[in-house]
Amino acid sequence: MRTILNVIWLVLCGLWMAIGYAVAGIVMFVLIVTIPFGIAAFRIAGYALWPFGRTTVERRDAGAGSLIGNVIWLVLAGIWLAIGHVVTGIALCCTIIGIPLGIANFKLIPLSLMPLGREIVPTDAPFATR
């Protein structure tokens, strides 16, 4: 079932959202100071491309640096990516088959706003952080 949902997700919104994250990552790499944000953007792009079967958990070793980084990320790219998730989530919820995908899109909004201090893990092992 995960594979079917991932393929439908990829066609309807995953590719476009992954491209959005990749563009944000490239912009972050160009700004040089924000290279860690670019790495996080590419990590989330992979998750936005194929999300079913994976989840995010908070990292225990994340501290004040991730909080400050999340504020900077929010201003530079987080709001725009969250708007993309809201728009695609609403569009997907207009059809019956797209409702689970729209809900999954809405679940990605907190990650798009505050990506630092989170880790992507398989759903089989949500407590298996580093």
Number of C-alpha atoms within 10 A of each C-alpha: 7 12 11 10 16 19 14 16 24 18 11 16 21 24 17 17 23 22 16 20 27 21 17 24 25 17 18 22 16 12 11 11 10 17 16 14 25 24 16 21 28 20 18 24 24 18 21 26 21 21 23 20 15 15 17 20 14 14 14 11 9 12 11 10 10 17 15 12 17 20 14 15 25 18 11 16 21 24 16 17 21 20 14 18 22 19 14 20 24 17 16 22 16 11 11 9 11 19 16 16 25 24 15 18 26 18 14 23 20 11 18 25 20 19 25 24 21 18 19 18 18 14 13 10 10 14 12 10 14 8
